[in-house]
């Protein structure tokens, strides 16, 4: 296996691991909400700290899954227009343009998240549990890095297809 395939293999495995982390966060959200409901209505004891934890886990589940989608997705298209309106000879340039737009968006978001994490060394007011704000930003940062890497991977694959044809 050459170096390029090994790198892509390990990137794909890393994204699979992040996918499982997002699924675990989703399971913990469901469990936490069930525990909160059970505690409030069976024992009459509300768990005031749990909504903040559920919010944190929601960030992890949503933004990591967005990153997994952006990494794995071959092209973001509207199928009707893509298949019926765009001529066959323009499909590759449209694919490259959309992929470059995704790469640009995710690069800007990575930069913004990085700046936010550098400034965010204060405790969040979302929960009664003392959690630093950057724990809410890290999943968005990871998701956007995955999206950017996936977009560049698609760009390089399309460039490889163009140079070998």
N, CA, C and O atoms as a DFTB+ gen file, in Angstrom:
660 C
 N C O
     1  1       0.850      -1.172       0.000
     2  2       0.000       0.000       0.000
     3  2       0.897       1.237       0.000
     4  3       1.779       1.375       0.847
     5  1       0.658       2.142      -0.969
     6  2       1.512       3.323      -1.032
     7  2       1.120       4.339       0.056
     8  3       0.123       4.159       0.756
     9  1       1.912       5.393       0.180
    10  2       1.739       6.360       1.261
    11  2       0.395       7.091       1.174
    12  3      -0.245       7.317       2.201
    13  1      -0.039       7.460      -0.023
    14  2      -1.309       8.164      -0.187
    15  2      -2.480       7.315       0.305
    16  3      -3.356       7.809       1.015
    17  1      -2.490       6.050      -0.071
    18  2      -3.581       5.166       0.351
    19  2      -3.552       4.938       1.857
    20  3      -4.602       4.840       2.493
    21  1      -2.351       4.854       2.430
    22  2      -2.242       4.688       3.880
    23  2      -2.785       5.903       4.626
    24  3      -3.494       5.768       5.623
    25  1      -2.444       7.081       4.132
    26  2      -2.929       8.310       4.776
    27  2      -4.447       8.381       4.693
    28  3      -5.110       8.682       5.685
    29  1      -4.999       8.108       3.517
    30  2      -6.460       8.134       3.355
    31  2      -7.110       7.063       4.221
    32  3      -8.165       7.301       4.809
    33  1      -6.492       5.884       4.308
    34  2      -7.021       4.815       5.160
    35  2      -7.110       5.284       6.614
    36  3      -8.137       5.089       7.264
    37  1      -6.039       5.900       7.129
    38  2      -6.041       6.336       8.521
    39  2      -6.948       7.538       8.744
    40  3      -7.525       7.679       9.822
    41  1      -7.084       8.402       7.749
    42  2      -8.040       9.507       7.871
    43  2      -9.458       8.956       7.939
    44  3     -10.266       9.404       8.754
    45  1      -9.758       7.983       7.081
    46  2     -11.086       7.366       7.098
    47  2     -11.358       6.665       8.427
    48  3     -12.465       6.751       8.959
    49  1     -10.353       5.971       8.966
    50  2     -10.516       5.304      10.265
    51  2     -10.741       6.322      11.381
    52  3     -11.543       6.093      12.286
    53  1     -10.031       7.445      11.311
    54  2     -10.215       8.505      12.310
    55  2     -11.625       9.064      12.246
    56  3     -12.261       9.288      13.277
    57  1     -12.111       9.289      11.035
    58  2     -13.476       9.801      10.869
    59  2     -14.491       8.768      11.363
    60  3     -15.508       9.138      11.949
    61  1     -14.230       7.484      11.134
    62  2     -15.113       6.445      11.680
    63  2     -15.152       6.502      13.199
    64  3     -16.218       6.364      13.798
    65  1     -13.997       6.706      13.827
    66  2     -13.951       6.835      15.284
    67  2     -14.712       8.049      15.767
    68  3     -15.398       7.984      16.787
    69  1     -14.603       9.155      15.053
    70  2     -15.337      10.370      15.428
    71  2     -16.835      10.154      15.226
    72  3     -17.643      10.663      16.003
    73  1     -17.208       9.408      14.197
    74  2     -18.610       9.052      13.998
    75  2     -19.145       8.291      15.212
    76  3     -20.237       8.584      15.701
    77  1     -18.379       7.321      15.692
    78  2     -18.811       6.540      16.862
    79  2     -18.873       7.409      18.115
    80  3     -19.729       7.190      18.972
    81  1     -17.991       8.382      18.233
    82  2     -18.045       9.326      19.350
    83  2     -19.327      10.160      19.298
    84  3     -19.952      10.407      20.329
    85  1     -19.716      10.591      18.099
    86  2     -20.956      11.354      17.944
    87  2     -22.174      10.494      18.265
    88  3     -23.129      10.970      18.879
    89  1     -22.142       9.230      17.850
    90  2     -23.245       8.325      18.176
    91  2     -23.322       8.111      19.690
    92  3     -24.414       8.089      20.257
    93  1     -22.169       7.956      20.343
    94  2     -22.148       7.818      21.793
    95  2     -22.734       9.055      22.466
    96  3     -23.483       8.938      23.436
    97  1     -22.396      10.239      21.957
    98  2     -22.965      11.474      22.513
    99  2     -24.484      11.473      22.356
   100  3     -25.193      11.914      23.261
   101  1     -24.994      10.988      21.230
   102  2     -26.441      10.914      21.012
   103  2     -27.105       9.956      21.994
   104  3     -28.183      10.238      22.518
   105  1     -26.460       8.834      22.234
   106  2     -26.995       7.865      23.203
   107  2     -27.004       8.468      24.604
   108  3     -27.957       8.273      25.358
   109  1     -25.954       9.193      24.952
   110  2     -25.888       9.834      26.262
   111  2     -26.931      10.939      26.401
   112  3     -27.461      11.156      27.491
   113  1     -27.228      11.634      25.312
   114  2     -28.299      12.645      25.345
   115  2     -29.623      11.976      25.681
   116  3     -30.342      12.419      26.576
   117  1     -29.939      10.910      24.960
   118  2     -31.190      10.187      25.198
   119  2     -31.251       9.670      26.635
   120  3     -32.270       9.811      27.312
   121  1     -30.165       9.079      27.084
   122  2     -30.132       8.545      28.456
   123  2     -30.285       9.653      29.475
   124  3     -31.025       9.504      30.447
   125  1     -29.596      10.764      29.268
   126  2     -29.678      11.876      30.209
   127  2     -31.072      12.455      30.306
   128  3     -31.547      12.757      31.400
   129  1     -31.731      12.610      29.172
   130  2     -33.096      13.137      29.181
   131  2     -34.039      12.158      29.865
   132  3     -34.918      12.577      30.619
   133  1     -33.872      10.863      29.618
   134  2     -34.710       9.855      30.288
   135  2     -34.504       9.889      31.798
   136  3     -35.469       9.812      32.558
   137  1     -33.263      10.003      32.233
   138  2     -32.962      10.074      33.671
   139  2     -33.573      11.330      34.275
   140  3     -34.130      11.283      35.371
   141  1     -33.472      12.460      33.565
   142  2     -34.034      13.713      34.078
   143  2     -35.550      13.620      34.219
   144  3     -36.107      14.057      35.226
   145  1     -36.213      13.057      33.224
   146  2     -37.669      12.904      33.287
   147  2     -38.052      11.962      34.409
   148  3     -38.956      12.261      35.189
   149  1     -37.377      10.830      34.499
   150  2     -37.657       9.855      35.552
   151  2     -37.440      10.471      36.933
   152  3     -38.268      10.298      37.828
   153  1     -36.352      11.173      37.103
   154  2     -36.035      11.771      38.393
   155  2     -37.061      12.830      38.789
   156  3     -37.478      12.897      39.945
   157  1     -37.458      13.641      37.842
   158  2     -38.403      14.717      38.153
   159  2     -39.789      14.181      38.483
   160  3     -40.402      14.611      39.460
   161  1     -40.289      13.249      37.679
   162  2     -41.685      12.840      37.839
   163  2     -41.882      11.633      38.742
   164  3     -42.987      11.433      39.246
   165  1     -40.868      10.831      38.964
   166  2     -41.016       9.685      39.863
   167  2     -40.557      10.052      41.274
   168  3     -41.236       9.765      42.259
   169  1     -39.373      10.701      41.347
   170  2     -38.830      11.049      42.660
   171  2     -39.119      12.485      43.073
   172  3     -38.875      12.846      44.225
   173  1     -39.628      13.314      42.172
   174  2     -39.889      14.713      42.479
   175  2     -38.604      15.500      42.720
   176  3     -38.613      16.507      43.429
   177  1     -37.517      15.050      42.140
   178  2     -36.208      15.667      42.349
   179  2     -35.615      16.057      40.986
   180  3     -34.993      15.226      40.324
   181  1     -35.805      17.321      40.562
   182  2     -35.247      17.706      39.266
   183  2     -33.722      17.779      39.311
   184  3     -33.135      18.214      40.302
   185  1     -33.113      17.357      38.252
   186  2     -31.658      17.414      38.125
   187  2     -31.313      18.673      37.324
   188  3     -31.258      18.636      36.095
   189  1     -31.084      19.776      38.020
   190  2     -30.893      21.070      37.367
   191  2     -29.609      21.146      36.557
   192  3     -29.493      21.998      35.676
   193  1     -28.669      20.301      36.825
   194  2     -27.402      20.332      36.115
   195  2     -27.464      19.600      34.780
   196  3     -26.619      19.821      33.912
   197  1     -28.453      18.734      34.611
   198  2     -28.506      17.881      33.426
   199  2     -28.782      18.620      32.113
   200  3     -28.199      18.237      31.099
   201  1     -29.627      19.649      32.063
   202  2     -29.833      20.337      30.783
   203  2     -28.543      20.924      30.187
   204  3     -28.380      20.928      28.967
   205  1     -27.652      21.408      31.011
   206  2     -26.381      21.928      30.503
   207  2     -25.512      20.837      29.916
   208  3     -24.852      21.038      28.896
   209  1     -25.512      19.678      30.564
   210  2     -24.740      18.542      30.048
   211  2     -25.339      18.059      28.727
   212  3     -24.607      17.725      27.795
   213  1     -26.681      18.022      28.650
   214  2     -27.342      17.619      27.410
   215  2     -27.019      18.608      26.287
   216  3     -26.820      18.204      25.142
   217  1     -26.967      19.903      26.616
   218  2     -26.592      20.907      25.622
   219  2     -25.171      20.674      25.116
   220  3     -24.915      20.748      23.914
   221  1     -24.254      20.394      26.031
   222  2     -22.871      20.110      25.652
   223  2     -22.792      18.870      24.760
   224  3     -22.114      18.878      23.733
   225  1     -23.482      17.818      25.156
   226  2     -23.482      16.591      24.356
   227  2     -24.139      16.816      22.998
   228  3     -23.737      16.205      22.008
   229  1     -25.141      17.686      22.942
   230  2     -25.780      18.009      21.658
   231  2     -24.794      18.679      20.716
   232  3     -24.765      18.379      19.523
   233  1     -23.984      19.591      21.254
   234  2     -22.939      20.197      20.428
   235  2     -22.021      19.130      19.861
   236  3     -21.703      19.141      18.672
   237  1     -21.597      18.211      20.712
   238  2     -20.679      17.159      20.261
   239  2     -21.334      16.282      19.206
   240  3     -20.712      15.965      18.192
   241  1     -22.584      15.885      19.434
   242  2     -23.258      15.002      18.470
   243  2     -23.488      15.709      17.138
   244  3     -23.187      15.156      16.080
   245  1     -24.013      16.916      17.186
   246  2     -24.396      17.616      15.949
   247  2     -23.174      18.026      15.134
   248  3     -23.106      17.751      13.936
   249  1     -22.221      18.673      15.769
   250  2     -21.097      19.215      15.002
   251  2     -20.125      18.132      14.544
   252  3     -19.521      18.254      13.478
   253  1     -19.969      17.078      15.336
   254  2     -19.128      15.978      14.863
   255  2     -19.790      15.271      13.685
   256  3     -19.111      14.895      12.729
   257  1     -21.101      15.086      13.745
   258  2     -21.795      14.438      12.624
   259  2     -21.781      15.326      11.385
   260  3     -21.700      14.819      10.267
   261  1     -21.857      16.640      11.565
   262  2     -21.743      17.546      10.411
   263  2     -20.366      17.386       9.766
   264  3     -20.250      17.371       8.541
   265  1     -19.334      17.268      10.587
   266  2     -17.991      17.056      10.058
   267  2     -17.857      15.726       9.342
   268  3     -17.218      15.640       8.293
   269  1     -18.460      14.681       9.911
   270  2     -18.428      13.362       9.264
   271  2     -19.135      13.439       7.907
   272  3     -18.653      12.886       6.919
   273  1     -20.271      14.124       7.868
   274  2     -20.998      14.258       6.600
   275  2     -20.158      15.009       5.577
   276  3     -20.034      14.577       4.431
   277  1     -19.579      16.136       5.991
   278  2     -18.777      16.924       5.054
   279  2     -17.544      16.150       4.595
   280  3     -17.114      16.297       3.450
   281  1     -16.975      15.334       5.467
   282  2     -15.805      14.537       5.078
   283  2     -16.189      13.437       4.094
   284  3     -15.513      13.237       3.085
   285  1     -17.273      12.726       4.390
   286  2     -17.648      11.553       3.586
   287  2     -18.374      11.894       2.300
   288  3     -18.335      11.120       1.343
   289  1     -19.036      13.040       2.262
   290  2     -19.884      13.366       1.121
   291  2     -19.031      13.596      -0.121
   292  3     -18.076      14.372      -0.093
   293  1     -19.383      12.914      -1.215
   294  2     -18.631      13.098      -2.457
   295  2     -18.914      14.452      -3.080
   296  3     -17.983      15.156      -3.472
   297  1     -20.161      14.824      -3.176
   298  2     -20.545      16.115      -3.730
   299  2     -21.841      16.563      -3.073
   300  3     -22.724      15.756      -2.782
   301  1     -21.931      17.855      -2.849
   302  2     -23.179      18.419      -2.345
   303  2     -23.901      18.974      -3.568
   304  3     -23.444      19.943      -4.174
   305  1     -25.018      18.368      -3.929
   306  2     -25.734      18.764      -5.135
   307  2     -27.237      18.744      -4.864
   308  3     -27.716      18.113      -3.923
   309  1     -27.950      19.451      -5.715
   310  2     -29.403      19.337      -5.769
   311  2     -29.673      18.440      -6.973
   312  3     -29.538      18.887      -8.112
   313  1     -30.051      17.188      -6.744
   314  2     -30.079      16.192      -7.831
   315  2     -30.880      16.607      -9.066
   316  3     -30.443      16.354     -10.188
   317  1     -32.029      17.232      -8.884
   318  2     -32.846      17.567     -10.053
   319  2     -32.087      18.487     -10.996
   320  3     -31.988      18.207     -12.191
   321  1     -31.548      19.585     -10.468
   322  2     -30.823      20.541     -11.313
   323  2     -29.524      19.941     -11.831
   324  3     -29.147      20.140     -12.986
   325  1     -28.856      19.214     -10.968
   326  2     -27.570      18.626     -11.354
   327  2     -27.737      17.645     -12.508
   328  3     -26.929      17.640     -13.437
   329  1     -28.767      16.823     -12.459
   330  2     -28.956      15.792     -13.481
   331  2     -29.695      16.293     -14.716
   332  3     -29.443      15.805     -15.818
   333  1     -30.607      17.263     -14.556
   334  2     -31.453      17.668     -15.679
   335  2     -31.064      18.996     -16.320
   336  3     -31.380      19.215     -17.489
   337  1     -30.401      19.877     -15.608
   338  2     -30.126      21.210     -16.135
   339  2     -28.660      21.375     -16.532
   340  3     -28.362      21.987     -17.557
   341  1     -27.752      20.839     -15.735
   342  2     -26.327      21.031     -15.989
   343  2     -25.867      20.041     -17.062
   344  3     -26.049      18.832     -16.913
   345  1     -25.265      20.559     -18.153
   346  2     -24.759      19.652     -19.195
   347  2     -23.636      18.760     -18.641
   348  3     -22.959      19.113     -17.676
   349  1     -23.465      17.631     -19.263
   350  2     -22.483      16.644     -18.797
   351  2     -21.072      17.222     -18.737
   352  3     -20.317      16.900     -17.820
   353  1     -20.710      18.057     -19.685
   354  2     -19.348      18.610     -19.726
   355  2     -19.099      19.635     -18.623
   356  3     -17.946      19.955     -18.335
   357  1     -20.166      20.160     -17.994
   358  2     -20.000      21.148     -16.920
   359  2     -20.103      20.539     -15.526
   360  3     -19.904      21.235     -14.530
   361  1     -20.410      19.262     -15.449
   362  2     -20.590      18.652     -14.129
   363  2     -19.305      18.628     -13.313
   364  3     -19.338      18.884     -12.110
   365  1     -18.184      18.328     -13.939
   366  2     -16.916      18.313     -13.210
   367  2     -16.540      19.711     -12.706
   368  3     -16.160      19.844     -11.543
   369  1     -16.631      20.763     -13.542
   370  2     -16.347      22.097     -12.993
   371  2     -17.299      22.515     -11.869
   372  3     -16.880      23.177     -10.920
   373  1     -18.564      22.136     -11.969
   374  2     -19.517      22.447     -10.894
   375  2     -19.118      21.693      -9.628
   376  3     -19.151      22.257      -8.535
   377  1     -18.742      20.425      -9.769
   378  2     -18.291      19.643      -8.614
   379  2     -17.085      20.300      -7.947
   380  3     -17.027      20.416      -6.723
   381  1     -16.130      20.727      -8.763
   382  2     -14.921      21.359      -8.220
   383  2     -15.283      22.672      -7.536
   384  3     -14.773      22.968      -6.456
   385  1     -16.161      23.464      -8.156
   386  2     -16.572      24.737      -7.551
   387  2     -17.252      24.520      -6.201
   388  3     -16.939      25.201      -5.225
   389  1     -18.184      23.567      -6.152
   390  2     -18.888      23.297      -4.892
   391  2     -17.908      22.800      -3.832
   392  3     -17.995      23.198      -2.671
   393  1     -16.992      21.945      -4.220
   394  2     -16.001      21.427      -3.273
   395  2     -15.086      22.539      -2.780
   396  3     -14.740      22.575      -1.600
   397  1     -14.686      23.458      -3.680
   398  2     -13.877      24.606      -3.259
   399  2     -14.660      25.519      -2.313
   400  3     -14.099      26.060      -1.361
   401  1     -15.960      25.688      -2.580
   402  2     -16.793      26.501      -1.685
   403  2     -16.867      25.864      -0.295
   404  3     -16.771      26.565       0.712
   405  1     -17.037      24.545      -0.237
   406  2     -17.058      23.848       1.049
   407  2     -15.702      23.989       1.743
   408  3     -15.644      24.238       2.947
   409  1     -14.624      23.834       0.997
   410  2     -13.288      23.972       1.586
   411  2     -13.082      25.385       2.124
   412  3     -12.533      25.558       3.212
   413  1     -13.512      26.385       1.377
   414  2     -13.377      27.766       1.837
   415  2     -14.198      28.045       3.079
   416  3     -13.711      28.662       4.027
   417  1     -15.462      27.584       3.076
   418  2     -16.318      27.785       4.243
   419  2     -15.730      27.114       5.480
   420  3     -15.661      27.716       6.551
   421  1     -15.311      25.867       5.322
   422  2     -14.786      25.155       6.490
   423  2     -13.467      25.762       6.962
   424  3     -13.190      25.764       8.161
   425  1     -12.648      26.277       6.041
   426  2     -11.400      26.926       6.450
   427  2     -11.685      28.181       7.275
   428  3     -11.024      28.422       8.285
   429  1     -12.660      28.976       6.850
   430  2     -13.044      30.167       7.622
   431  2     -13.578      29.761       8.991
   432  3     -13.265      30.405       9.992
   433  1     -14.376      28.705       9.045
   434  2     -14.930      28.261      10.325
   435  2     -13.848      27.698      11.245
   436  3     -13.910      27.891      12.460
   437  1     -12.857      27.003      10.679
   438  2     -11.739      26.512      11.496
   439  2     -11.018      27.692      12.130
   440  3     -10.708      27.669      13.321
   441  1     -10.753      28.722      11.337
   442  2     -10.084      29.918      11.854
   443  2     -10.918      30.587      12.952
   444  3     -10.387      30.958      13.999
   445  1     -12.227      30.738      12.710
   446  2     -13.101      31.379      13.701
   447  2     -13.174      30.554      14.989
   448  3     -13.149      31.111      16.086
   449  1     -13.263      29.242      14.855
   450  2     -13.300      28.380      16.046
   451  2     -11.985      28.466      16.815
   452  3     -11.982      28.502      18.045
   453  1     -10.882      28.499      16.096
   454  2      -9.581      28.588      16.754
   455  2      -9.489      29.885      17.556
   456  3      -9.030      29.881      18.698
   457  1      -9.925      30.995      16.957
   458  2      -9.918      32.277      17.660
   459  2     -10.849      32.232      18.878
   460  3     -10.511      32.745      19.945
   461  1     -11.998      31.627      18.710
   462  2     -12.958      31.515      19.814
   463  2     -12.398      30.678      20.956
   464  3     -12.587      31.012      22.126
   465  1     -11.708      29.588      20.619
   466  2     -11.134      28.749      21.673
   467  2     -10.006      29.468      22.399
   468  3      -9.812      29.259      23.597
   469  1      -9.267      30.305      21.698
   470  2      -8.200      31.052      22.353
   471  2      -8.758      32.096      23.320
   472  3      -8.163      32.355      24.366
   473  1      -9.892      32.692      22.975
   474  2     -10.491      33.711      23.839
   475  2     -11.359      33.099      24.932
   476  3     -11.599      33.736      25.957
   477  1     -11.827      31.884      24.728
   478  2     -12.854      31.304      25.579
   479  2     -12.351      30.544      26.774
   480  3     -12.695      29.373      26.938
   481  1     -11.551      31.159      27.618
   482  2     -11.090      30.470      28.819
   483  2     -11.949      30.840      30.025
   484  3     -11.460      30.872      31.154
   485  1     -13.214      31.115      29.787
   486  2     -14.125      31.454      30.874
   487  2     -15.199      30.376      30.972
   488  3     -15.397      29.583      30.051
   489  1     -15.876      30.369      32.095
   490  2     -16.900      29.358      32.317
   491  2     -18.184      29.753      31.597
   492  3     -18.538      30.930      31.538
   493  1     -18.866      28.772      31.058
   494  2     -20.096      29.031      30.333
   495  2     -21.249      29.269      31.307
   496  3     -21.243      28.770      32.433
   497  1     -22.220      30.029      30.859
   498  2     -23.406      30.283      31.688
   499  2     -24.558      29.372      31.288
   500  3     -25.666      29.513      31.806
   501  1     -24.310      28.437      30.368
   502  2     -25.359      27.548      29.877
   503  2     -25.749      26.513      30.930
   504  3     -26.889      26.049      30.942
   505  1     -24.841      26.153      31.794
   506  2     -25.090      25.085      32.751
   507  2     -24.676      25.501      34.154
   508  3     -23.856      26.399      34.340
   509  1     -25.260      24.829      35.130
   510  2     -24.862      25.088      36.521
   511  2     -23.554      24.384      36.855
   512  3     -22.913      24.699      37.857
   513  1     -23.164      23.438      36.023
   514  2     -21.892      22.745      36.196
   515  2     -20.790      23.634      35.603
   516  3     -20.938      24.120      34.482
   517  1     -19.697      23.854      36.329
   518  2     -18.647      24.720      35.778
   519  2     -17.899      24.054      34.620
   520  3     -17.053      23.185      34.832
   521  1     -18.224      24.477      33.393
   522  2     -17.599      23.943      32.182
   523  2     -17.012      25.117      31.411
   524  3     -17.679      26.130      31.200
   525  1     -15.768      24.973      30.996
   526  2     -15.152      26.022      30.192
   527  2     -15.835      26.099      28.833
   528  3     -16.244      25.086      28.264
   529  1     -15.947      27.313      28.331
   530  2     -16.643      27.578      27.081
   531  2     -16.044      26.803      25.898
   532  3     -16.778      26.381      25.004
   533  1     -14.740      26.617      25.886
   534  2     -14.117      25.967      24.731
   535  2     -14.590      24.538      24.535
   536  3     -14.459      24.007      23.432
   537  1     -15.136      23.893      25.556
   538  2     -15.663      22.535      25.377
   539  2     -16.884      22.529      24.464
   540  3     -17.228      21.498      23.887
   541  1     -17.545      23.692      24.334
   542  2     -18.667      23.808      23.413
   543  2     -18.189      24.133      22.000
   544  3     -18.928      23.923      21.038
   545  1     -16.964      24.642      21.861
   546  2     -16.430      25.035      20.561
   547  2     -15.594      23.930      19.918
   548  3     -15.527      23.844      18.692
   549  1     -14.965      23.095      20.718
   550  2     -14.077      22.045      20.201
   551  2     -14.770      21.127      19.184
   552  3     -14.166      20.827      18.154
   553  1     -16.017      20.665      19.425
   554  2     -16.617      19.776      18.417
   555  2     -16.852      20.470      17.076
   556  3     -16.733      19.841      16.025
   557  1     -17.185      21.758      17.104
   558  2     -17.363      22.501      15.863
   559  2     -16.031      22.617      15.126
   560  3     -15.973      22.477      13.905
   561  1     -14.975      22.871      15.872
   562  2     -13.630      22.951      15.298
   563  2     -13.252      21.618      14.649
   564  3     -12.790      21.591      13.508
   565  1     -13.448      20.514      15.374
   566  2     -13.114      19.186      14.846
   567  2     -13.944      18.885      13.599
   568  3     -13.421      18.384      12.603
   569  1     -15.240      19.194      13.660
   570  2     -16.116      18.946      12.511
   571  2     -15.696      19.734      11.288
   572  3     -15.698      19.203      10.177
   573  1     -15.337      20.986      11.474
   574  2     -14.923      21.799      10.330
   575  2     -13.568      21.361       9.785
   576  3     -13.341      21.420       8.577
   577  1     -12.669      20.925      10.657
   578  2     -11.387      20.384      10.169
   579  2     -11.646      19.137       9.324
   580  3     -11.040      18.961       8.267
   581  1     -12.551      18.270       9.797
   582  2     -12.879      17.075       9.010
   583  2     -13.486      17.455       7.667
   584  3     -13.147      16.864       6.642
   585  1     -14.389      18.448       7.666
   586  2     -14.985      18.893       6.413
   587  2     -13.955      19.460       5.456
   588  3     -14.007      19.202       4.254
   589  1     -13.019      20.233       5.990
   590  2     -11.977      20.828       5.148
   591  2     -11.066      19.741       4.573
   592  3     -10.725      19.777       3.391
   593  1     -10.676      18.789       5.398
   594  2      -9.814      17.696       4.927
   595  2     -10.542      16.872       3.869
   596  3      -9.953      16.500       2.854
   597  1     -11.823      16.587       4.106
   598  2     -12.601      15.840       3.116
   599  2     -12.733      16.582       1.801
   600  3     -12.661      15.973       0.734
   601  1     -12.927      17.904       1.869
   602  2     -13.031      18.698       0.645
   603  2     -11.715      18.674      -0.122
   604  3     -11.712      18.504      -1.341
   605  1     -10.594      18.844       0.582
   606  2      -9.298      18.794      -0.104
   607  2      -9.019      17.407      -0.679
   608  3      -8.417      17.278      -1.745
   609  1      -9.459      16.380       0.032
   610  2      -9.284      15.018      -0.482
   611  2     -10.047      14.857      -1.800
   612  3      -9.530      14.261      -2.745
   613  1     -11.277      15.386      -1.867
   614  2     -12.062      15.300      -3.106
   615  2     -11.437      16.134      -4.218
   616  3     -11.429      15.716      -5.376
   617  1     -10.912      17.312      -3.874
   618  2     -10.272      18.157      -4.887
   619  2      -9.069      17.436      -5.483
   620  3      -8.896      17.418      -6.701
   621  1      -8.240      16.844      -4.631
   622  2      -7.062      16.142      -5.130
   623  2      -7.446      14.926      -5.970
   624  3      -6.782      14.617      -6.959
   625  1      -8.517      14.236      -5.576
   626  2      -8.970      13.096      -6.382
   627  2      -9.464      13.552      -7.745
   628  3      -9.179      12.905      -8.753
   629  1     -10.210      14.669      -7.792
   630  2     -10.689      15.186      -9.080
   631  2      -9.518      15.658      -9.936
   632  3      -9.507      15.442     -11.148
   633  1      -8.534      16.299      -9.311
   634  2      -7.337      16.728     -10.052
   635  2      -6.581      15.521     -10.591
   636  3      -6.045      15.565     -11.699
   637  1      -6.536      14.439      -9.811
   638  2      -5.871      13.222     -10.256
   639  2      -6.601      12.624     -11.437
   640  3      -5.970      12.146     -12.379
   641  1      -7.954      12.644     -11.399
   642  2      -8.749      12.119     -12.511
   643  2      -8.490      12.949     -13.760
   644  3      -8.368      12.399     -14.855
   645  1      -8.406      14.269     -13.608
   646  2      -8.174      15.135     -14.778
   647  2      -6.796      14.916     -15.386
   648  3      -6.643      14.953     -16.607
   649  1      -5.789      14.687     -14.543
   650  2      -4.436      14.531     -15.077
   651  2      -4.196      13.140     -15.673
   652  3      -3.301      12.967     -16.500
   653  1      -4.994      12.147     -15.254
   654  2      -4.773      10.801     -15.776
   655  2      -5.638      10.511     -17.012
   656  3      -5.399       9.527     -17.712
   657  1      -6.636      11.355     -17.285
   658  2      -7.485      11.142     -18.467
   659  2      -6.833      11.626     -19.727
   660  3      -7.418      11.519     -20.805
